[in-house]
Amino acid sequence: MLVTRSKIPMKTTLLLSLAALIYPSLALAEQTLNYPKKNPLVTFSAPDDWKAQMKNGSLFVVSPDGGDVIVEVMTMEAAIDDDAAAVKEARGTVNQDFKNLKLTKTEPAEANGLVVRLLGGEGEDDTGPAHINMALIKHPDASNQILFSLIASKDKAAEYGEACGAMLNSISATAAAKAPAVGKVQTFGYPDKSSPEFAVDFPADWKMEPNDEGVYVESPDKLIAMNVLMIDVSDVGVALESMKKKIGGTYKSIVWNEGGEAEINKDEALGLTATFDNAVAMDEDVKYSVNFVQYVRKGSSKFLLLFSQQPLKALEKHGDALTNIIRSIKVKNQ
């Protein structure tokens, strides 16, 4: 029987909590809202007594007092891959109404099936100081980015802060969008797929090229390149470090595990040891993500070594796929 090792996590230093920079998160929301109205892509929760309505293609959600907190969700003109235009457009939605704007943007990060960039800070309008929080959302099935704007009176921050935090943290791809497509994977199995000791699932539309050592896998846009190597267990003490040194030498600079040690997980009952090494590398002016995963099974003549290297920006599009690949790794019980 193959056992999924989903409890062994892959370090993802690029992922961040959606509302970590804005409000604490408490589960106060009671109504579920979707956007857009037809074929919704994004869902979030809001307090049950807040009023929600669609107007001119945007979804508006207003606090019970009638305007101390206003949420607007809209489809942007910015294309899904044009981050600069999206940030400019988002700023433009508040430039005319607010003065003394101080807005800070984060790097894009994956959250709940979406890629999200936060743009937030403070400003002043006719009613006084306000918190301004915007999430620029990329959905994998959308052609344009979605803007989630939350503007709250600074005077009401204490009263509505928990509700705002809950809304921001609840932003997610709709259940249908997040659900994995049944049968839409292809499997590499060693020594064969009918009775494998090791197995890994890859997206069905990615190119797989078996070779003498294992398999080479590439995303359709060629942003992600992965290798699965089945290596003699006698080399278990040296193969990983040798590969890290070899790959690292191709970059101008490289930092492994944020300067710390590799993550090692052991399951004595299964006789399984998993090692995770992750790095950020520089080549000219481009940052890269480099990832190694090693699975060693007691009693096996081979061990599995999976490594990938890709521009850091590629994780905006393929981060979920990479996480799913790592989680799909299965190892036969002893």
C-alpha positions as CSV (number, residue, x, y, z in Angstrom):
1,M,0.0,0.0,0.0
2,L,1.3,3.5,-0.8
3,V,1.1,6.0,1.9
4,T,0.7,9.7,1.1
5,R,3.2,11.7,3.2
6,S,1.0,14.9,3.2
7,K,1.9,15.6,6.8
8,I,5.5,16.3,5.8
9,P,5.3,20.0,4.7
10,M,7.3,21.7,2.0
11,K,8.8,25.0,3.3
12,T,7.2,27.9,1.4
13,T,9.0,31.0,2.5
14,L,7.3,33.0,-0.2
15,L,3.8,32.5,1.2
16,L,2.3,35.0,3.6
17,S,-0.9,35.5,5.5
18,L,-3.3,37.5,3.5
19,A,-4.1,40.0,6.3
20,A,-1.0,39.8,8.4
21,L,-0.2,43.4,7.8
22,I,-3.6,44.8,8.5
23,Y,-5.8,43.4,11.2
24,P,-6.0,40.4,13.6
25,S,-8.2,37.5,12.3
26,L,-11.3,36.3,14.2
27,A,-14.1,34.2,12.8
28,L,-16.9,36.7,13.2
29,A,-18.3,36.6,9.6
30,E,-21.7,35.0,9.0
31,Q,-22.7,35.5,5.4
32,T,-20.9,34.2,2.3
33,L,-20.5,36.5,-0.7
34,N,-19.3,35.7,-4.2
35,Y,-17.9,37.7,-7.0
36,P,-18.6,38.1,-9.9
37,K,-22.3,37.4,-9.8
38,K,-22.1,35.1,-12.8
39,N,-19.6,32.3,-12.7
40,P,-18.0,33.6,-9.4
41,L,-14.3,33.2,-8.9
42,V,-13.8,34.8,-5.5
43,T,-15.6,34.2,-2.3
44,F,-15.4,35.8,1.2
45,S,-17.4,36.2,4.4
46,A,-18.9,39.3,6.0
47,P,-21.0,39.9,9.1
48,D,-24.6,39.0,8.7
49,D,-25.9,42.5,9.5
50,W,-23.7,44.2,6.8
51,K,-25.5,45.2,3.6
52,A,-24.3,43.8,0.3
53,Q,-25.4,44.8,-3.2
54,M,-24.2,44.7,-6.8
55,K,-24.0,48.1,-8.6
56,N,-22.5,48.7,-12.0
57,G,-20.6,45.4,-12.0
58,S,-19.1,45.9,-8.6
59,L,-20.0,44.3,-5.3
60,F,-20.4,46.7,-2.4
61,V,-20.5,45.7,1.3
62,V,-21.3,48.4,3.9
63,S,-21.2,48.3,7.7
64,P,-24.5,48.7,9.6
65,D,-23.9,52.4,10.4
66,G,-24.0,53.1,6.6
67,G,-20.5,53.9,5.7
68,D,-17.8,53.8,8.4
69,V,-16.5,50.7,6.5
70,I,-17.0,50.3,2.8
71,V,-15.9,47.2,0.8
72,E,-15.9,47.2,-3.0
73,V,-15.0,44.2,-5.2
74,M,-14.5,45.0,-8.9
75,T,-12.9,43.6,-12.0
76,M,-9.9,45.7,-13.0
77,E,-8.9,46.8,-16.5
78,A,-5.3,45.5,-15.7
79,A,-4.5,42.2,-17.4
80,I,-3.8,39.2,-15.2
81,D,-0.1,39.4,-15.9
82,D,0.4,43.2,-15.8
83,D,1.3,43.9,-12.1
84,A,2.5,47.4,-12.7
85,A,-0.8,48.4,-14.4
86,A,-2.8,46.8,-11.6
87,V,-0.9,48.7,-8.8
88,K,-1.3,52.0,-10.7
89,E,-5.0,51.3,-11.3
90,A,-5.6,50.4,-7.6
91,R,-3.8,53.6,-6.5
92,G,-6.0,55.6,-8.9
93,T,-9.2,54.4,-7.2
94,V,-8.2,56.4,-4.1
95,N,-6.0,59.2,-5.3
96,Q,-8.9,61.6,-6.0
97,D,-10.8,61.1,-2.8
98,F,-7.9,60.9,-0.3
99,K,-5.0,63.1,0.5
100,N,-1.8,62.4,2.5
101,L,-1.8,58.9,1.1
102,K,0.8,56.5,2.5
103,L,0.4,53.1,0.8
104,T,2.8,50.2,0.9
105,K,2.7,47.2,-1.4
106,T,3.7,43.6,-0.7
107,E,5.1,41.1,-3.1
108,P,2.5,38.8,-4.7
109,A,1.9,35.6,-2.6
110,E,-0.4,32.6,-2.9
111,A,-3.4,32.4,-0.6
112,N,-6.4,30.1,-0.7
113,G,-6.1,29.3,-4.4
114,L,-5.4,32.8,-5.5
115,V,-2.3,35.0,-6.0
116,V,-2.7,38.2,-4.0
117,R,-0.7,41.4,-3.7
118,L,-1.6,43.7,-0.8
119,L,-1.6,47.5,-1.1
120,G,-2.5,49.3,2.1
121,G,-1.9,52.2,4.5
122,E,-3.7,55.4,5.4
123,G,-5.1,58.5,4.0
124,E,-7.5,61.4,4.8
125,D,-10.8,62.3,3.1
126,D,-13.6,64.8,4.0
127,T,-14.6,62.7,7.0
128,G,-11.1,62.3,8.5
129,P,-8.3,59.7,8.6
130,A,-9.0,56.3,7.2
131,H,-7.4,52.8,6.9
132,I,-7.1,51.8,3.2
133,N,-6.6,48.1,2.5
134,M,-6.6,46.7,-1.0
135,A,-6.0,43.2,-2.3
136,L,-5.0,42.8,-5.9
137,I,-6.2,39.3,-6.8
138,K,-5.2,37.0,-9.6
139,H,-7.4,34.0,-10.3
140,P,-6.0,31.3,-12.6
141,D,-9.1,31.3,-14.7
142,A,-9.5,35.1,-15.1
143,S,-8.1,37.3,-17.8
144,N,-8.1,40.4,-15.6
145,Q,-7.2,41.1,-12.0
146,I,-9.8,41.6,-9.3
147,L,-9.6,44.4,-6.8
148,F,-10.9,44.0,-3.2
149,S,-10.9,47.4,-1.5
150,L,-11.7,47.9,2.2
151,I,-11.8,51.5,3.5
152,A,-12.5,52.0,7.2
153,S,-12.8,55.1,9.3
154,K,-9.8,55.3,11.6
155,D,-12.1,56.2,14.5
156,K,-14.0,53.0,14.0
157,A,-10.9,50.7,13.8
158,A,-11.4,49.3,17.3
159,E,-15.1,48.6,16.7
160,Y,-14.8,47.0,13.2
161,G,-11.2,45.8,13.2
162,E,-12.1,42.2,14.0
163,A,-14.8,42.1,11.3
164,C,-12.4,43.6,8.7
165,G,-9.7,41.1,9.6
166,A,-12.1,38.2,9.2
167,M,-13.3,39.4,5.8
168,L,-9.7,39.9,4.5
169,N,-8.6,36.5,5.8
170,S,-11.6,34.8,4.3
171,I,-10.9,35.8,0.7
172,S,-10.6,32.6,-1.3
173,A,-11.1,31.1,-4.7
174,T,-14.6,29.6,-4.9
175,A,-14.9,25.9,-4.0
176,A,-15.4,24.9,-7.6
177,A,-12.3,26.8,-8.7
178,K,-10.1,25.3,-5.9
179,A,-11.3,21.7,-6.4
180,P,-8.7,19.5,-8.0
181,A,-9.7,18.2,-11.4
182,V,-10.3,14.4,-11.1
183,G,-8.0,12.4,-13.3
184,K,-6.1,15.5,-14.5
185,V,-2.7,14.2,-13.4
186,Q,0.0,11.9,-14.7
187,T,2.0,9.7,-12.4
188,F,5.7,8.7,-12.3
189,G,6.2,5.4,-10.5
190,Y,9.4,3.6,-9.6
191,P,10.2,0.9,-10.5
192,D,6.8,1.0,-12.4
193,K,3.4,2.5,-12.0
194,S,1.6,-0.9,-11.5
195,S,3.6,-1.6,-8.3
196,P,5.7,1.4,-7.3
197,E,7.9,1.9,-4.3
198,F,7.8,5.6,-5.0
199,A,5.2,7.6,-6.9
200,V,4.8,11.3,-7.8
201,D,1.8,13.0,-9.5
202,F,2.3,15.8,-12.0
203,P,-0.3,18.0,-13.9
204,A,-1.6,16.3,-17.0
205,D,-0.5,19.0,-19.3
206,W,3.1,19.1,-18.2
207,K,5.7,17.5,-20.3
208,M,7.2,14.3,-18.8
209,E,10.3,12.7,-20.3
210,P,11.4,9.4,-18.7
211,N,15.2,8.8,-18.7
212,D,17.6,6.2,-17.2
213,E,17.7,8.0,-13.8
214,G,14.0,8.9,-13.4
215,V,12.0,11.6,-15.2
216,Y,12.3,15.2,-16.4
217,V,9.2,17.3,-16.1
218,E,8.5,20.8,-17.5
219,S,5.5,23.1,-17.3
220,P,3.9,24.1,-20.7
221,D,5.3,27.7,-20.4
222,K,8.8,26.3,-19.5
223,L,9.0,28.3,-16.3
224,I,9.2,25.3,-14.1
225,A,11.8,22.5,-14.7
226,M,11.9,19.5,-12.4
227,N,13.9,16.3,-12.2
228,V,13.0,13.1,-10.3
229,L,16.1,11.0,-9.8
230,M,16.2,7.4,-8.4
231,I,19.6,7.1,-6.8
232,D,21.4,4.1,-5.3
233,V,20.9,4.1,-1.6
234,S,24.7,3.7,-1.1
235,D,25.0,7.3,-2.2
236,V,22.4,8.7,0.2
237,G,25.0,10.5,2.3
238,V,26.6,12.4,-0.6
239,A,24.1,12.7,-3.5
240,L,22.0,15.5,-2.1
241,E,25.0,17.7,-1.0
242,S,26.7,17.0,-4.3
243,M,23.7,18.1,-6.3
244,K,23.2,21.2,-4.1
245,K,26.8,22.2,-4.7
246,K,26.5,21.6,-8.4
247,I,23.3,23.5,-8.9
248,G,24.3,26.3,-6.5
249,G,27.5,26.8,-8.5
250,T,25.5,27.9,-11.5
251,Y,24.2,31.0,-9.8
252,K,25.9,34.3,-8.8
253,S,24.7,33.8,-5.2
254,I,22.5,31.4,-3.3
255,V,21.1,31.2,0.3
256,W,19.9,27.8,1.5
257,N,17.0,27.5,4.0
258,E,17.2,31.2,4.9
259,G,20.6,30.6,6.3
260,G,19.5,27.7,8.6
261,E,19.4,24.0,8.4
262,A,17.4,21.7,6.1
263,E,14.1,20.5,7.4
264,I,14.2,16.8,8.2
265,N,11.1,14.6,9.0
266,K,11.3,11.0,10.1
267,D,8.6,8.4,10.4
268,E,10.1,5.5,12.4
269,A,7.0,3.3,11.9
270,L,7.4,3.6,8.1
271,G,11.2,3.7,8.1
272,L,11.0,6.9,6.1
273,T,13.1,10.0,6.2
274,A,12.3,13.1,4.2
275,T,14.6,16.1,3.8
276,F,13.6,19.5,2.4
277,D,16.2,22.0,1.2
278,N,15.0,25.3,-0.3
279,A,17.0,28.3,-1.6
280,V,16.7,31.7,-3.1
281,A,19.4,32.3,-5.8
282,M,20.5,35.3,-7.9
283,D,21.6,35.2,-11.5
284,E,22.3,38.6,-12.9
285,D,19.2,40.6,-11.7
286,V,16.8,37.6,-11.6
287,K,15.8,35.8,-8.4
288,Y,15.3,32.0,-8.5
289,S,13.7,29.5,-6.3
290,V,15.6,26.2,-5.9
291,N,14.1,23.2,-4.2
292,F,15.3,19.8,-3.2
293,V,13.3,17.0,-1.7
294,Q,14.8,13.7,-0.7
295,Y,12.8,10.6,0.4
296,V,14.8,7.6,1.8
297,R,12.9,4.4,2.6
298,K,14.4,1.8,4.9
299,G,15.0,-1.4,3.0
300,S,14.9,0.1,-0.5
301,S,17.8,-0.1,-2.9
302,K,17.0,3.3,-4.2
303,F,16.0,6.7,-2.8
304,L,14.1,9.5,-4.5
305,L,15.6,12.9,-5.1
306,L,13.3,15.6,-6.6
307,F,14.7,19.0,-7.5
308,S,13.3,22.0,-9.2
309,Q,14.6,25.5,-10.2
310,Q,12.5,28.3,-11.5
311,P,12.4,32.1,-11.5
312,L,10.8,33.3,-8.3
313,K,8.1,35.1,-10.3
314,A,7.0,31.7,-11.7
315,L,5.6,30.8,-8.3
316,E,2.9,33.4,-8.8
317,K,1.5,31.1,-11.5
318,H,2.7,27.6,-10.5
319,G,3.1,27.7,-6.7
320,D,0.0,25.7,-6.1
321,A,1.1,23.1,-8.7
322,L,4.5,22.7,-7.0
323,T,3.0,22.3,-3.6
324,N,0.6,19.7,-4.9
325,I,3.4,17.8,-6.6
326,I,5.3,17.6,-3.3
327,R,2.2,16.6,-1.4
328,S,1.5,13.8,-3.9
329,I,4.7,11.9,-3.2
330,K,3.8,8.4,-2.0
331,V,6.1,5.8,-0.6
332,K,5.3,2.1,-0.2
333,N,4.8,0.7,3.3
334,Q,7.5,-1.7,4.5
